[in-house]
């Protein structure tokens, strides 16, 4: 999912600038990439996706191979001799990439899972390719990868981040063979009250937030998103909520959620967990500065304020990454300074290497500059709870 900077502009700017032009730049011009469909194995799928990225990606750095690797679907398995009996397909969020799951995949593979990721069409190449992305195609891509995984393992699980959480749930709801779900900041309910207008606005305003492409270095996710991307997210959300309103989900589910998530309606998603995900082994981790509103013995509350690491609260994306992650961790090379702050000069101070605190998008405290929190200080605890949910 994208951050609240995009969301705020998304709802306000169309009223004023629906006919404005978009700067000419290769990143903002659609490539001729077509979704990878002609494959019969996961290995073949990865190889053809690599060809697609090599040919059509707009590279942000001179290290093209690192960028391709970050956006390439991957497989992890700790045992290269014996075939694992359990497998999980992990599905990234809107504007993100398979890199979202590098740490979670490593942890799951070390505990006996065959772990696979995929690259949803429109992603990995350039933001302009999201102009023609379609959530139905995403669901078909997930379904096909599930079929491949079923051929290799006896038990299949699904996991997802944000929009990917919606896609994982929809596939599992339609397929009783899926053993359970691992959901990280699942995008069931948007935190934006006007989200229902996304499909309509996408017809009139293709772009809302267009950063200077020459200043971008983060190669693991898109920094801008066509309105069609928000529209497709919203459609996955409405499908998931409609399905949950008709039938409860009775298989084990793990959910990690931040009270201060700038993208989602966390309170509503916590209610869904309590009322609609009914398996007694299901587990919710609530990262917050106050306990969740509804009492449920299956919920673990973790205070996300951690002054020793200058962390004010947990972000939407931070849940995913270990403190040891070389890109997003404590000593990581990437710092997200554009964080919706009111303090004048905050972003420039952050980019210059000044001492900052870390938080969800839009968090403000007097006298503090906040960058985006891109790590989970309780990552090991979270993965222990995942293992407890599914007894492995």
C-alpha positions as CSV (number, residue, x, y, z in Angstrom):
1,X,0.0,0.0,0.0
2,X,1.0,3.6,-0.5
3,X,1.3,6.1,2.3
4,X,-1.1,8.8,3.5
5,X,0.6,11.5,1.5
6,X,-0.8,9.8,-1.6
7,X,-4.1,9.2,0.0
8,X,-4.6,12.8,1.0
9,X,-3.7,14.1,-2.4
10,X,-5.8,11.4,-3.9
11,X,-9.0,12.7,-2.4
12,X,-8.3,16.4,-2.7
13,X,-6.5,17.1,-6.0
14,X,-9.0,15.7,-8.4
15,X,-11.4,18.4,-7.4
16,X,-8.9,21.0,-8.6
17,X,-6.6,19.6,-11.2
18,X,-8.4,16.7,-12.9
19,X,-7.1,17.7,-16.3
20,X,-3.5,18.5,-15.4
21,X,-0.7,17.0,-17.4
22,X,1.9,14.6,-16.2
23,X,5.6,15.4,-16.7
24,X,7.3,13.4,-19.5
25,X,9.6,10.8,-18.0
26,X,10.3,7.2,-18.8
27,X,9.2,6.1,-15.3
28,X,5.8,7.8,-15.9
29,X,5.5,6.3,-19.4
30,X,4.0,2.8,-19.7
31,X,6.4,0.1,-20.9
32,X,5.3,-2.6,-23.3
33,X,5.5,-5.3,-20.6
34,X,2.9,-8.0,-20.7
35,X,2.2,-10.2,-17.6
36,X,4.2,-13.5,-17.5
37,X,1.7,-16.2,-18.3
38,X,3.6,-18.9,-20.4
39,X,5.2,-21.1,-17.8
40,X,4.7,-24.6,-16.4
41,X,6.9,-24.5,-13.3
42,X,8.0,-21.9,-10.7
43,X,11.5,-21.9,-12.0
44,X,10.3,-21.1,-15.5
45,X,8.1,-18.3,-14.1
46,X,11.1,-16.7,-12.3
47,X,13.3,-16.9,-15.4
48,X,10.6,-15.3,-17.6
49,X,10.0,-12.6,-15.0
50,X,13.7,-11.8,-14.9
51,X,13.6,-11.3,-18.7
52,X,10.6,-9.0,-18.3
53,X,12.4,-6.9,-15.6
54,X,15.6,-6.7,-17.6
55,X,13.8,-5.5,-20.6
56,X,11.2,-3.1,-19.1
57,X,12.3,-1.9,-15.7
58,X,13.1,1.8,-15.3
59,X,16.3,1.5,-13.1
60,X,16.8,4.0,-10.3
61,X,20.4,3.2,-9.6
62,X,23.4,1.9,-11.5
63,X,23.2,-1.4,-9.8
64,X,20.7,-3.0,-12.1
65,X,21.2,-6.6,-10.9
66,X,20.4,-5.6,-7.3
67,X,17.2,-3.9,-8.5
68,X,16.1,-6.9,-10.5
69,X,16.8,-9.3,-7.6
70,X,14.7,-7.1,-5.2
71,X,11.7,-7.3,-7.6
72,X,12.1,-10.9,-8.7
73,X,9.9,-13.7,-7.3
74,X,12.0,-16.1,-5.2
75,X,11.8,-19.4,-3.4
76,X,13.3,-20.4,-0.1
77,X,13.7,-23.8,1.4
78,X,16.1,-24.8,4.2
79,X,16.3,-28.4,3.2
80,X,17.7,-28.8,-0.4
81,X,17.5,-32.6,-0.2
82,X,14.2,-33.5,1.3
83,X,11.1,-31.8,-0.1
84,X,9.2,-29.8,2.5
85,X,5.6,-31.0,3.2
86,X,4.4,-27.5,3.9
87,X,4.4,-24.5,1.5
88,X,3.4,-20.9,1.7
89,X,2.9,-18.3,-1.1
90,X,3.5,-14.8,0.1
91,X,1.8,-11.9,-1.8
92,X,3.1,-8.4,-1.7
93,X,1.1,-5.1,-1.4
94,X,0.2,-2.3,-3.8
95,X,3.3,-0.8,-5.3
96,X,5.6,-3.2,-3.4
97,X,7.8,-6.1,-4.5
98,X,8.8,-9.6,-3.4
99,X,11.5,-7.9,-1.3
100,X,8.7,-7.3,1.3
101,X,9.1,-10.8,2.4
102,X,12.9,-11.4,2.5
103,X,13.0,-11.7,6.3
104,X,9.7,-13.5,6.8
105,X,10.5,-16.0,4.1
106,X,13.9,-16.8,5.7
107,X,12.3,-17.4,9.0
108,X,9.6,-19.6,7.6
109,X,12.0,-21.6,5.5
110,X,14.2,-22.3,8.5
111,X,11.1,-23.9,10.2
112,X,10.4,-26.3,7.4
113,X,8.4,-24.3,4.8
114,X,8.9,-24.2,1.1
115,X,8.3,-20.4,0.7
116,X,7.5,-18.8,-2.6
117,X,6.7,-15.2,-3.6
118,X,5.3,-13.7,-6.8
119,X,5.4,-10.4,-8.6
120,X,1.9,-9.0,-9.3
121,X,1.5,-7.6,-12.8
122,X,2.1,-3.9,-13.1
123,X,4.7,-4.1,-10.4
124,X,8.5,-4.2,-10.6
125,X,8.9,-2.4,-13.9
126,X,7.8,1.2,-13.5
127,X,4.8,3.0,-11.8
128,X,3.2,3.8,-15.2
129,X,2.5,0.1,-15.8
130,X,0.0,0.3,-13.0
131,X,-2.2,2.3,-15.3
132,X,-3.5,-0.9,-16.8
133,X,-3.2,-3.2,-13.8
134,X,-6.3,-5.2,-12.9
135,X,-7.2,-6.9,-9.6
136,X,-8.9,-9.8,-11.5
137,X,-5.6,-10.6,-13.2
138,X,-3.9,-10.4,-9.8
139,X,-6.3,-13.0,-8.4
140,X,-5.7,-15.3,-11.5
141,X,-1.9,-14.9,-10.9
142,X,-2.3,-16.0,-7.3
143,X,-4.5,-18.9,-8.2
144,X,-2.0,-20.2,-10.7
145,X,0.9,-20.0,-8.2
146,X,-1.2,-21.8,-5.7
147,X,-1.8,-24.6,-8.2
148,X,2.0,-24.9,-8.7
149,X,2.6,-25.0,-5.0
150,X,0.0,-27.7,-4.5
151,X,1.8,-29.9,-6.9
152,X,5.0,-29.7,-4.7
153,X,3.7,-29.8,-1.1
154,X,1.0,-31.5,0.8
155,X,-0.1,-28.5,2.9
156,X,-0.5,-25.0,1.4
157,X,-0.8,-21.8,3.3
158,X,-1.1,-18.2,2.0
159,X,0.4,-15.0,3.3
160,X,0.0,-11.4,2.3
161,X,0.9,-7.8,3.1
162,X,-1.8,-5.1,2.7
163,X,-3.4,-5.5,-0.7
164,X,-1.7,-8.9,-0.9
165,X,-3.5,-9.8,2.3
166,X,-6.8,-9.3,0.6
167,X,-5.7,-11.4,-2.4
168,X,-4.6,-14.2,0.0
169,X,-7.9,-14.2,1.9
170,X,-10.0,-14.2,-1.3
171,X,-8.1,-17.2,-2.6
172,X,-8.4,-19.1,0.7
173,X,-12.1,-18.2,1.0
174,X,-12.7,-19.9,-2.3
175,X,-10.4,-22.9,-1.7
176,X,-11.0,-25.0,1.4
177,X,-7.8,-26.9,0.8
178,X,-5.8,-23.8,2.0
179,X,-4.7,-24.6,5.5
180,X,-4.4,-21.1,6.9
181,X,-3.5,-17.5,6.4
182,X,-0.5,-15.3,7.5
183,X,-1.6,-11.6,7.1
184,X,0.6,-8.6,7.7
185,X,-1.2,-5.2,7.8
186,X,-4.0,-6.8,5.7
187,X,-5.9,-4.2,3.7
188,X,-9.4,-5.3,4.4
189,X,-10.6,-1.8,5.3
190,X,-9.1,1.5,4.2
191,X,-8.6,4.3,6.7
192,X,-9.8,6.8,4.1
193,X,-13.6,7.4,4.3
194,X,-13.7,8.4,0.6
195,X,-12.0,5.3,-0.7
196,X,-15.2,4.2,-2.4
197,X,-14.7,6.9,-5.0
198,X,-11.4,5.5,-6.2
199,X,-12.8,3.7,-9.2
200,X,-14.6,6.7,-10.4
201,X,-11.7,9.1,-9.9
202,X,-9.3,6.9,-11.8
203,X,-11.3,7.5,-14.9
204,X,-10.6,11.2,-14.8
205,X,-7.3,11.6,-13.1
206,X,-4.6,9.1,-14.0
207,X,-1.9,10.6,-11.7
208,X,-2.1,12.6,-8.4
209,X,1.3,12.5,-6.8
210,X,4.3,12.6,-9.1
211,X,7.7,13.0,-7.3
212,X,10.9,14.0,-9.1
213,X,12.0,10.7,-10.6
214,X,15.6,11.7,-10.5
215,X,15.6,12.0,-6.7
216,X,14.3,8.4,-6.1
217,X,16.6,5.6,-4.9
218,X,14.3,3.2,-3.2
219,X,14.2,0.2,-5.6
220,X,12.0,-2.1,-3.5
221,X,8.7,-0.2,-4.0
222,X,7.1,2.5,-6.1
223,X,7.2,6.0,-4.8
224,X,4.2,7.1,-6.9
225,X,1.0,5.4,-7.9
226,X,-1.5,6.0,-10.7
227,X,-5.1,6.4,-9.4
228,X,-5.9,3.1,-11.0
229,X,-3.7,1.4,-8.5
230,X,-5.8,2.7,-5.6
231,X,-8.9,1.7,-7.5
232,X,-7.7,-1.9,-7.9
233,X,-6.8,-2.0,-4.2
234,X,-10.3,-0.8,-3.3
235,X,-11.9,-3.5,-5.4
236,X,-9.9,-6.2,-3.5
237,X,-11.0,-4.6,-0.3
238,X,-14.7,-4.6,-1.2
239,X,-14.6,-8.2,-2.4
240,X,-12.9,-9.3,0.8
241,X,-15.3,-7.4,3.0
242,X,-18.3,-8.8,1.1
243,X,-17.0,-12.3,1.5
244,X,-16.5,-11.8,5.2
245,X,-20.0,-10.5,5.6
246,X,-21.4,-13.7,4.1
247,X,-19.3,-16.3,5.9
248,X,-16.9,-16.5,8.8
249,X,-13.4,-17.9,8.2
250,X,-12.9,-20.9,10.4
251,X,-9.3,-21.9,9.6
252,X,-6.2,-20.6,11.5
253,X,-5.2,-17.1,10.8
254,X,-2.3,-15.0,12.0
255,X,-2.6,-11.2,11.7
256,X,-0.1,-8.5,12.6
257,X,-1.5,-5.0,12.8
258,X,-0.5,-1.5,14.0
259,X,-2.8,0.7,15.9
260,X,-1.2,3.7,14.2
261,X,-1.4,2.4,10.6
262,X,-1.8,5.4,8.4
263,X,-3.4,3.4,5.6
264,X,-5.9,1.1,7.3
265,X,-8.8,1.3,9.7
266,X,-7.1,-0.8,12.3
267,X,-10.0,-0.8,14.8
268,X,-12.3,-2.2,12.1
269,X,-9.8,-4.9,11.1
270,X,-9.4,-5.9,14.8
271,X,-13.2,-6.2,15.0
272,X,-13.1,-8.5,11.9
273,X,-10.5,-10.6,13.6
274,X,-12.6,-11.0,16.8
275,X,-15.9,-11.7,15.0
276,X,-15.1,-13.3,11.7
277,X,-11.8,-15.2,12.1
278,X,-13.2,-17.8,14.6
279,X,-10.6,-20.6,14.8
280,X,-9.3,-20.9,18.4
281,X,-5.7,-21.0,17.3
282,X,-5.9,-17.8,15.4
283,X,-3.7,-15.0,16.6
284,X,-3.6,-11.2,16.3
285,X,-0.6,-9.1,17.3
286,X,-1.6,-5.5,18.0
287,X,1.3,-3.1,17.9
288,X,0.1,0.1,19.7
289,X,0.5,2.5,22.5
290,X,-2.9,1.3,23.9
291,X,-4.6,-2.1,23.9
292,X,-7.1,-2.9,21.2
293,X,-10.7,-1.8,21.7
294,X,-12.3,-5.3,21.8
295,X,-11.1,-7.9,24.3
296,X,-10.1,-11.2,22.8
297,X,-7.8,-13.8,24.5
298,X,-6.2,-14.6,21.1
299,X,-4.8,-11.0,20.9
300,X,-1.3,-10.2,22.0
301,X,-0.8,-6.5,22.7
302,X,2.8,-5.1,22.2
303,X,3.5,-1.5,23.1
304,X,5.2,-0.1,20.0
305,X,6.7,2.9,21.6
306,X,10.4,2.2,22.2
307,X,12.4,5.2,23.2
308,X,15.7,3.3,23.4
309,X,15.5,2.9,19.6
310,X,13.8,6.3,19.0
311,X,10.6,4.6,17.9
312,X,7.3,6.4,18.5
313,X,5.0,3.9,17.0
314,X,4.7,1.1,14.5
315,X,4.2,1.8,10.8
316,X,2.2,0.0,8.1
317,X,5.3,-1.4,6.4
318,X,7.6,-1.7,9.5
319,X,5.9,-4.9,10.6
320,X,7.6,-6.8,7.8
321,X,11.3,-6.3,8.4
322,X,13.9,-7.6,10.9
323,X,16.1,-5.1,12.7
324,X,19.0,-6.9,10.9
325,X,17.7,-6.2,7.4
326,X,20.5,-4.7,5.4
327,X,18.2,-2.2,3.6
328,X,15.6,-1.3,6.1
329,X,17.0,-2.4,9.4
330,X,18.7,-0.5,12.3
331,X,21.9,-0.1,10.2
332,X,20.1,-0.3,6.9
333,X,21.1,1.8,3.9
334,X,17.6,3.2,3.1
335,X,15.9,5.9,5.2
336,X,12.4,7.1,4.2
337,X,12.4,10.8,5.2
338,X,9.2,11.9,3.4
339,X,6.9,11.1,6.3
340,X,4.1,13.6,6.3
341,X,5.5,15.9,9.0
342,X,4.4,19.5,9.8
343,X,7.8,20.6,11.0
344,X,9.4,22.9,8.5
345,X,12.6,21.5,7.0
346,X,12.1,18.1,8.6
347,X,12.7,16.1,5.4
348,X,15.8,18.0,4.5
349,X,17.2,17.5,8.0
350,X,16.4,13.8,7.8
351,X,18.1,13.4,4.4
352,X,21.2,15.2,5.6
353,X,21.7,12.4,8.1
354,X,20.4,14.2,11.2
355,X,19.3,12.2,14.3
356,X,15.6,11.2,13.8
357,X,12.8,9.3,15.5
358,X,10.8,6.7,13.6
359,X,7.1,6.3,13.3
360,X,4.1,5.6,11.0
361,X,3.3,8.1,8.3
362,X,2.1,11.5,9.5
363,X,3.1,11.2,13.2
364,X,4.2,14.5,14.8
365,X,5.7,15.3,18.1
366,X,7.0,18.7,19.2
367,X,10.8,19.1,18.6
368,X,11.2,15.7,16.9
369,X,11.9,14.8,13.3
370,X,10.4,11.5,12.3
371,X,11.4,9.2,9.5
372,X,9.3,6.2,8.5
373,X,9.7,3.1,10.7
374,X,11.0,0.4,8.4
375,X,11.7,-2.3,10.9
376,X,10.0,-4.4,13.5
377,X,11.9,-4.5,16.8
378,X,9.7,-7.4,17.8
379,X,10.2,-9.4,14.6
380,X,11.4,-12.5,16.4
381,X,8.4,-12.4,18.8
382,X,6.1,-12.0,15.8
383,X,7.5,-15.0,14.0
384,X,7.3,-17.0,17.2
385,X,3.6,-16.2,17.3
386,X,3.2,-17.3,13.6
387,X,4.7,-20.6,14.5
388,X,2.4,-20.9,17.5
389,X,-0.7,-20.2,15.4
390,X,0.1,-23.0,13.0
391,X,1.9,-25.3,15.5
392,X,5.3,-25.7,13.8
